[in-house]
Amino acid sequence: MAETPFSPLPGYPDEELAERSVQLYRFMERRRSIRQFSDRPISEEAIKNCIRTAGTAPSGANQQPWTFVLVKDPRVKGAIREGAEQIERVFYEKRAPEEWKDALKPLGTGYRKPFLEGAPYLIAVFVQKYGVSEDGSRVTHYYAQKSVGIATGFLITALHQLGISTLTYTPSSMNFLNAILKRPENELPFLLLVVGYADENVKVPDIRRKSLDEIVIVV
Ligand SMILES: Cc1cc2nc3c(=O)[nH]c(=O)nc-3n(C[C@H](O)[C@H](O)[C@H](O)COP(=O)(O)O)c2cc1C
């Protein structure tokens, strides 16, 4: 078998690293999930390039086990809102344990999800549990969930870089997305990313992020 060719990678001078890393941190800490979106249009090409960026993420055995469905059709967004609100209503009124509701209280969320229709785009992210080869046989995917999580992080970061806000949205059951978006059985809904500019009157909950000392252990 032919050997995989290897190439050197470019880097930055050592003396620039501290300053660059602080700048990146300052930029990333400004990202917030929002729940009030403007309907201001956004270039589809720009969003597709962000999805391309997500596709550069590392993945188990380079299998790239992701599908991103870019939803812009108002009818499809309407159907997703309807499906999601049905599930959310049952969740908030019947199924949610008190502890979960307490955790959500500071975020001020409820079963109504107008942003699913109001935002210009939704990106439904699917994990391919397994691949399907040309002869129809199944190809095992390694670490598919982890890989798609990383790719979604790339996507959120790419959008943030363009000043576009997101909400990571995960209704308690997401199987309805397969039916609405006509995705095959090997694809599991991973999450729904709501994408758009923030409404000019947007408000975000005050949250605290853990300090470096709380999240890092150096050995
Ligand atoms: C995996 C995941 C699932 C989430 N699901 C929801 C959700 O269903 N509804 C919602 O309003 N926010 C959801 N969020 C957003 C979180 O509430 C938000 O990221 C968190 O409060 C931190 O706020 P920040 O994103 O502004 O830093 C989710 C975030 C993640 C990472």
The ligand as an SDF file (V2000), in Angstrom:
LIG
                    3D

 31 33  0  0  0  0  0  0  0  0999 V2000
  -25.2400   20.8170   24.2000 C   0  0  0  0  0  0  0  0  0  0  0  0
  -25.9810   22.0850   24.4780 C   0  0  0  0  0  0  0  0  0  0  0  0
  -27.3640   22.0830   24.5120 C   0  0  0  0  0  0  0  0  0  0  0  0
  -28.0740   23.2810   24.7250 C   0  0  0  0  0  0  0  0  0  0  0  0
  -29.4360   23.2640   24.6430 N   0  0  0  0  0  0  0  0  0  0  0  0
  -30.1220   24.4190   24.7610 C   0  0  0  0  0  0  0  0  0  0  0  0
  -31.5360   24.4350   24.5700 C   0  0  0  0  0  0  0  0  0  0  0  0
  -32.1500   23.4040   24.2530 O   0  0  0  0  0  0  0  0  0  0  0  0
  -32.2030   25.6040   24.7070 N   0  0  0  0  0  0  0  0  0  0  0  0
  -31.5300   26.7730   25.0130 C   0  0  0  0  0  0  0  0  0  0  0  0
  -32.1930   27.8200   25.1170 O   0  0  0  0  0  0  0  0  0  0  0  0
  -30.1850   26.8040   25.1910 N   0  0  0  0  0  0  0  0  0  0  0  0
  -29.4700   25.6550   25.0600 C   0  0  0  0  0  0  0  0  0  0  0  0
  -28.0940   25.6570   25.1710 N   0  0  0  0  0  0  0  0  0  0  0  0
  -27.3910   26.9390   25.4180 C   0  0  0  0  0  0  0  0  0  0  0  0
  -26.8760   27.0140   26.8540 C   0  0  0  0  0  0  0  0  0  0  0  0
  -27.9200   27.3200   27.7430 O   0  0  0  0  0  0  0  0  0  0  0  0
  -25.7690   28.0850   26.9170 C   0  0  0  0  0  0  0  0  0  0  0  0
  -24.6950   27.6830   26.0960 O   0  0  0  0  0  0  0  0  0  0  0  0
  -25.2440   28.2800   28.3360 C   0  0  0  0  0  0  0  0  0  0  0  0
  -26.2520   28.8320   29.1540 O   0  0  0  0  0  0  0  0  0  0  0  0
  -24.0040   29.1750   28.3680 C   0  0  0  0  0  0  0  0  0  0  0  0
  -24.2990   30.4270   27.7960 O   0  0  0  0  0  0  0  0  0  0  0  0
  -23.4410   30.9910   26.5840 P   0  0  0  0  0  0  0  0  0  0  0  0
  -23.5950   30.0510   25.4350 O   0  0  0  0  0  0  0  0  0  0  0  0
  -24.0180   32.3590   26.3110 O   0  0  0  0  0  0  0  0  0  0  0  0
  -21.9980   31.0390   27.0370 O   0  0  0  0  0  0  0  0  0  0  0  0
  -27.3670   24.4900   24.9690 C   0  0  0  0  0  0  0  0  0  0  0  0
  -25.9620   24.4810   24.9420 C   0  0  0  0  0  0  0  0  0  0  0  0
  -25.2810   23.3060   24.6840 C   0  0  0  0  0  0  0  0  0  0  0  0
  -23.7760   23.3420   24.5910 C   0  0  0  0  0  0  0  0  0  0  0  0
  1  2  1  0
  2  3  1  0
  2 30  2  0
  3  4  2  0
  4  5  1  0
  4 28  1  0
  5  6  2  0
  6  7  1  0
  6 13  1  0
  7  8  2  0
  7  9  1  0
  9 10  1  0
 10 11  2  0
 10 12  1  0
 12 13  2  0
 13 14  1  0
 14 15  1  0
 14 28  1  0
 15 16  1  0
 16 17  1  0
 16 18  1  0
 18 19  1  0
 18 20  1  0
 20 21  1  0
 20 22  1  0
 22 23  1  0
 23 24  1  0
 24 25  2  0
 24 26  1  0
 24 27  1  0
 28 29  2  0
 29 30  1  0
 30 31  1  0
M  END
$$$$
